[in-house]
Amino acid sequence: MIDRLAAAVGAPVLGPAQDDYETVRGLFNGRAAGRPAAIVRCRDTNEVAAAIRFARDEGIEVRVRAGGHNPAGQCLDDSTLLIDLRDCDVVDVDPDDRSITVGGGGHWKQVDTATLPHGLAAPGGDCCVVGVAGYTLGGGHGLLSRAYGLGCDNLIGAELVDADGAIRWVDNDSDADLLWALKGGGGNFGAVTKLKLSLHPVPEVLFAGARIWPASEARDVMRAYRDIVGAGLPDAFTLCMNIAREPFPDGDPCLIVYGAFLGDETAGMELLAPLNAAAAPAMDVFSMMPFSVVQTLSEEDITERGHGLRGLWKGGFFEGDLSDDAIDAVLDAYARAPSPTCRAHFDFLGGGAVGRVDAAATAFPHREHSFGVQFLALWPEVDGDEANMAWVREAKNAVQPYLSGGVYSGYGDPDLDDWPRAYYGGNLERLVDLKRRYDPDNVFRFRQGLSEITG
């Protein structure tokens, strides 16, 4: 099959017996264990279309890989054809139109490199090595989201290969329903080979960075953080938290509050003052810095310390405010973390441009929540599976009483019972109808994909 596939597609194809197979197969989560029958490394949309037509003719199931950062490793399955888009990464910026077109395998560092010289940026992830496609199609929240919306809110159009292997351009004029589905509905509707995104102005330098406290001060600082947000943090300021160990050489647990403000240092320092009033930080690296530097602050953490480790993520959105009891539950759960790379990560979406979009306006429904939490465990060896996975599940259970039941699909949770409703909320029925319309044969299937409902 390998030779016939390569001849039909015209792209490099790897089978399990070839030397590069394991390297190319690997995802961010080293626990993803599926072994495709073949991996085709497509370089353009025509090759993707040819690969899909070949798979249909041969009766082989298709999976599509973009950046490869999905925590659940949903693109890897045994005996499938994996279409690898990472070489479809052409970036074309139009500063006059304030837009950028990005290949389906592109990542945010490529976008930033193209746009920031023009004083523009797309609301991407807060780590530059994450893939643009998976981030955007799943919703996508980062340090510019409260100012300019989610990644999916900024999706103007997309080129995709549909279930028949035909190439289509999708925008509001050509197919508003399908564009709606791509804005948070993930890879259920086609292989997206290009995304056109809106760009927005960013200052040459902005107030950004992190403050770090020992875990003994975390409870008071987290309450102060919640109060800052509740008092009405400006849309131009996105402020997040991590509970982790890495920043200190001795591995002591700590609280990290980090973010970015599209404003000046004086105003930023004033907004953060209540954090210092709660407790003096052990480290303060907030300052005026270029956005290009902000975007690379976590690059080493992802590419060198995180990539390839075995992992499990679980979490959700808090119901209402971040209560004292919820804070206590998170801290108590983290105190039992078995590995130094375990963390509790808080995203702040509240209000701003994210909340001003109606929940039904895009496929991404989670607009009303201020805070999300994720318990992340990362560990190097199989013998750490039991302890780390048990901790993540127990930590999620400990905070479940304070969560809404909604879950961000970009942090895929393989254990969710009612994952369709958790991911898509009130938009589920429309998404299922569109899946039946655009992919009636369930060509685009993956674990926790809509094919599991429509099939």
Residue pairs with C-beta under 8 A, 6 or more apart in sequence:
1 15
1 37
1 38
1 58
2 13
2 14
2 15
2 38
4 54
5 13
5 38
5 40
5 51
5 54
5 81
6 12
6 13
6 40
8 50
8 51
8 53
8 54
9 40
9 42
9 47
9 50
9 51
9 54
10 47
10 50
11 40
11 41
11 42
11 43
11 47
11 51
12 40
12 41
13 38
13 39
13 40
13 41
14 20
14 21
14 24
14 38
14 39
14 40
14 41
15 21
15 37
15 38
15 39
16 35
16 37
21 39
24 39
24 41
24 84
25 35
25 36
25 39
25 76
25 82
26 68
26 308
27 65
27 68
27 69
27 70
27 73
27 75
27 76
28 68
28 69
28 70
28 71
28 302
28 306
28 307
28 308
28 311
29 70
29 71
29 72
29 73
29 309
29 310
29 311
30 308
30 309
30 310
30 311
31 73
31 310
31 311
31 312
31 385
32 72
32 73
32 76
33 73
33 76
34 73
34 76
34 77
34 78
34 80
35 76
35 78
35 79
36 63
36 76
36 77
36 78
36 79
36 80
36 81
36 82
37 60
37 78
37 79
37 80
37 81
38 81
38 82
39 82
39 84
40 47
40 51
40 81
40 82
40 83
40 84
41 84
41 86
41 87
42 48
42 51
42 83
42 84
42 85
42 87
42 88
43 87
43 88
44 88
44 193
45 88
45 159
45 161
45 167
45 193
45 194
46 167
48 83
48 85
48 88
48 161
48 191
48 193
49 161
49 165
49 166
49 167
50 165
51 62
51 81
51 83
52 62
52 83
52 161
52 163
52 165
52 191
52 443
53 164
53 165
54 60
54 81
55 61
55 62
55 81
55 443
56 164
56 165
56 443
60 79
60 80
60 81
61 77
61 79
61 80
61 81
61 445
62 80
62 81
62 83
62 191
62 443
62 444
62 445
63 75
63 76
63 77
63 80
63 81
63 82
63 83
63 445
63 446
64 75
64 82
64 83
64 85
64 187
64 191
64 444
65 75
65 82
65 83
65 84
65 85
65 86
66 85
66 86
66 104
66 105
66 131
66 132
66 133
66 134
66 187
66 192
67 86
67 105
67 107
67 130
67 131
67 132
67 133
67 134
67 135
68 75
68 86
68 131
69 130
69 131
69 134
70 134
70 410
70 412
71 311
71 312
71 313
71 411
71 412
72 313
72 412
72 413
72 414
72 447
72 448
74 412
74 446
74 447
74 448
74 449
75 82
75 446
76 82
77 446
77 447
83 191
84 105
85 103
85 104
85 105
85 133
85 191
85 193
86 105
87 105
88 103
88 104
88 105
88 106
88 193
88 194
89 102
89 103
89 104
89 105
89 106
89 107
89 110
90 101
90 102
90 103
90 106
91 100
91 101
91 102
91 103
91 106
91 110
91 111
91 113
91 114
92 100
92 101
92 114
93 99
93 100
93 114
93 115
93 118
93 120
93 199
94 100
94 101
95 115
95 118
95 120
95 199
98 120
98 198
98 199
98 200
99 156
99 196
99 197
99 198
99 199
100 111
100 114
100 115
100 122
100 196
100 197
100 199
101 194
101 195
101 196
101 197
102 110
102 111
102 132
102 133
102 194
102 195
102 196
102 197
103 193
103 194
104 132
104 133
104 191
104 192
104 193
104 194
104 195
105 131
105 133
106 131
106 132
106 133
107 128
107 129
107 130
107 131
107 132
108 124
108 125
108 127
108 128
108 129
108 130
108 131
108 132
108 135
108 295
109 128
109 129
109 295
109 296
109 299
110 132
111 121
111 122
111 124
111 132
111 197
112 121
112 124
112 128
112 291
112 292
112 295
113 292
115 121
115 122
115 199
116 202
116 290
116 291
116 292
118 199
119 201
119 202
119 203
119 204
120 199
120 200
120 201
120 202
121 144
121 199
121 200
121 202
121 291
122 144
122 151
122 154
122 197
122 198
122 199
122 200
123 140
123 142
123 144
123 145
123 147
123 148
123 149
123 150
123 151
123 153
123 154
123 200
124 130
124 132
124 135
124 140
124 142
124 144
124 151
124 295
125 135
125 140
125 142
125 151
126 142
126 143
126 240
126 295
126 298
127 295
127 298
127 299
127 301
127 302
128 295
128 296
128 299
129 299
129 302
129 303
130 302
132 151
132 195
132 197
133 187
133 192
133 195
134 186
134 187
134 410
135 151
135 410
136 151
136 152
136 154
136 155
136 195
136 197
137 152
137 182
137 183
137 184
137 185
137 186
137 187
137 192
138 152
138 184
138 186
138 364
138 408
138 409
138 410
139 150
139 151
139 152
139 184
139 364
139 366
139 408
139 409
139 410
140 150
140 151
140 152
140 410
141 150
141 151
141 347
141 349
141 354
141 408
142 151
142 238
143 208
143 238
143 240
143 259
143 260
143 294
144 200
144 202
144 238
144 260
144 262
145 151
145 238
145 349
145 352
145 353
145 354
146 233
146 235
146 236
146 237
146 238
146 348
146 349
146 350
146 351
146 352
146 353
146 354
147 200
147 235
147 236
147 238
147 262
147 352
147 353
148 154
148 198
148 200
148 353
149 353
149 354
149 357
150 184
150 354
150 357
150 362
150 364
151 197
152 182
152 183
152 184
152 362
152 363
152 364
153 183
153 353
153 354
153 357
153 362
154 197
154 198
155 179
155 182
155 183
155 195
155 196
155 197
156 171
156 196
156 197
156 198
157 169
157 170
157 171
157 172
157 174
157 179
157 195
157 196
158 169
158 170
158 171
158 179
158 182
158 192
158 194
158 195
158 196
159 167
159 168
159 169
159 170
159 192
159 193
159 194
160 167
160 168
160 170
160 182
160 189
160 190
160 191
160 192
160 193
161 167
161 168
161 190
161 191
161 193
162 168
162 189
162 190
162 438
162 439
163 190
163 438
163 439
163 440
163 441
163 443
163 444
167 193
168 174
168 175
168 190
170 178
170 179
170 182
171 179
171 196
172 179
177 434
177 437
178 189
178 434
178 438
180 362
180 363
180 430
180 434
181 188
181 189
181 363
181 430
181 431
181 434
181 435
181 438
182 189
182 192
182 363
183 362
183 363
183 364
184 362
184 363
184 364
184 365
184 409
184 424
184 427
185 363
185 424
185 431
185 434
185 450
186 409
186 449
187 444
187 446
187 449
188 431
188 435
188 439
188 444
188 449
188 450
188 451
189 434
189 435
189 438
189 439
189 444
190 438
190 439
190 444
191 444
202 262
202 291
203 262
203 291
204 290
205 288
205 289
205 290
205 291
206 260
206 261
206 262
206 263
206 288
206 289
206 290
206 291
206 294
207 260
207 261
207 263
207 264
207 265
207 267
207 268
207 269
207 286
207 287
207 288
208 259
208 260
208 261
208 286
208 287
208 289
208 291
208 294
209 258
209 284
209 285
209 286
209 287
209 289
209 294
209 297
210 256
210 257
210 258
210 259
210 283
210 285
210 286
210 297
211 256
211 257
211 258
211 272
211 275
211 276
211 281
211 283
211 284
211 285
211 286
212 247
212 248
212 254
212 255
212 256
212 257
212 281
212 282
212 283
212 284
213 221
213 254
213 255
213 257
213 279
213 281
213 282
214 252
214 253
214 254
214 255
214 282
215 243
215 252
215 253
215 254
215 255
215 331
215 334
215 335
217 255
217 278
217 279
218 243
218 254
218 255
218 331
219 327
219 328
219 331
220 278
220 279
221 255
221 257
221 275
221 278
221 279
222 241
222 255
222 322
222 327
222 331
223 278
223 324
223 327
224 274
224 275
224 277
224 278
225 239
225 241
225 257
225 275
226 321
226 322
226 327
227 274
228 239
228 271
228 272
228 274
228 275
229 239
229 322
229 348
229 350
229 370
229 371
230 321
232 351
233 239
233 271
233 350
233 351
234 261
234 263
234 271
235 351
235 352
235 353
236 261
236 262
236 263
237 259
237 260
237 261
237 262
237 263
237 268
237 271
238 259
238 260
238 261
238 348
238 352
239 257
239 258
239 259
239 348
240 257
240 258
240 259
240 345
240 346
240 347
240 348
241 255
241 256
241 257
241 258
241 345
241 346
241 348
242 255
242 256
242 258
242 343
242 344
242 345
242 346
243 253
243 254
243 255
243 256
243 330
243 331
243 334
243 343
243 344
243 345
244 253
244 254
244 256
244 341
244 342
244 343
244 344
245 251
245 252
245 253
245 254
245 340
245 341
245 342
245 343
246 301
246 305
246 340
246 341
247 254
247 256
247 283
248 254
248 282
251 340
253 334
253 335
253 337
254 282
257 275
258 297
259 348
260 291
260 294
261 267
261 268
261 271
264 288
265 287
265 288
268 286
269 286
272 286
275 281
305 341
306 341
306 378
309 341
309 378
309 379
309 380
310 378
310 379
310 380
310 381
310 382
310 384
310 385
310 388
311 376
311 377
311 378
311 379
312 376
312 377
312 388
312 389
312 392
313 374
313 375
313 376
313 392
313 411
313 412
313 413
314 374
314 375
314 392
314 393
314 395
314 396
314 413
314 415
315 345
315 372
315 373
315 374
315 375
315 396
315 403
315 407
315 408
315 411
315 413
316 372
316 373
316 396
316 400
316 403
316 404
316 405
316 406
316 407
316 408
316 422
317 366
317 369
317 371
317 372
317 403
317 404
317 406
317 407
317 408
318 326
318 369
318 370
318 371
318 372
318 373
318 402
318 403
318 404
319 369
319 402
319 403
319 404
321 370
322 370
322 371
323 402
325 402
326 399
326 402
329 398
329 399
329 401
329 402
330 344
330 373
330 395
330 399
332 398
333 344
333 375
333 394
333 395
333 398
333 399
334 342
334 343
334 344
334 375
334 395
336 391
336 394
336 395
337 343
337 377
337 391
337 395
338 377
338 379
338 384
338 387
338 388
338 391
339 377
339 378
339 379
339 384
339 387
339 388
341 377
341 378
341 379
342 375
342 376
342 377
342 378
342 388
342 391
343 375
343 376
344 373
344 374
344 375
344 376
344 395
345 373
345 374
345 375
345 376
346 371
346 372
346 373
347 371
347 372
347 373
347 374
347 408
348 370
348 371
349 355
349 366
349 369
349 370
349 371
349 372
350 369
350 370
350 371
351 370
354 367
355 367
355 368
357 367
358 367
359 365
359 366
359 367
359 368
359 425
359 426
359 427
360 426
360 427
363 424
363 427
363 430
363 431
364 427
365 406
365 424
365 425
365 426
365 427
366 372
366 406
366 408
366 425
369 404
369 406
372 408
373 399
373 403
374 411
375 391
375 392
375 395
375 396
376 392
377 388
377 389
377 391
377 392
378 388
379 385
379 388
393 415
405 421
405 422
406 422
406 423
406 425
407 413
407 416
407 419
407 422
407 423
408 423
409 423
409 424
409 448
412 448
413 419
413 422
414 447
414 448
416 422
416 448
419 448
420 428
420 450
420 453
421 428
423 448
424 431
431 450
432 450
432 453
432 454
435 450
435 451
435 453
435 454
436 454
439 451
439 454
440 454
442 451
442 454
442 455
444 451
445 451
445 452
445 455
